[in-house]
């Protein structure tokens, strides 16, 4: 398989009216629904559902058993751990059609969502943020923030590489320097 080739496992279902970028791999029993866009060099794990009309950027990795519903947008280089959960309406009821109430969810560049985390609709997860495994995100998460728990609470800052930053705000892995401006972490 060349680096430009798109790989779709024979058990995956790909609806018509979608776009899949070069170098993307879609694995066992996944379903990509109509109107969805998947960027280049993505890895879509087993039993993943995307769409309808969902957006996945370049270089994303979506692990097994994740559903990326309508209204969810993943920017480039987003990681979704196994069984992470997105919602698309605030108050779902089986007996009430709420498709007109879908609230958009945005996961910004390079963010990571841990296994079994839940992201409530209407939230924005900032660039390079780290959502801990099992966390329940109920509101916006700042860029570079580490959040944990139910509901998810701020526990510190992480660098672009995902390493937790100490008080000096220097990444122990890359030595990149950061600073806090107006309550947000920025690379300096």
Buried (B, 14 or more C-beta within 10 A) or exposed (E): EEEEEBBBEEEBEBBEEBEBBEBBBBBEBBBBBEBBBBBBBBBBBBBBBBBBBBBBBBBBBBBBBBBBBBBBBBBBBBBBBBBBBBBBBEEEEEEEEEEEBBEEBBBBBBBBBBBBBBBBBBBBBBBBBBBBBBBBBBEEBBBBBBBBEEEBEEBBBBBBEBBEBEEEBBBEEEEBEBEEEEEEBEBE
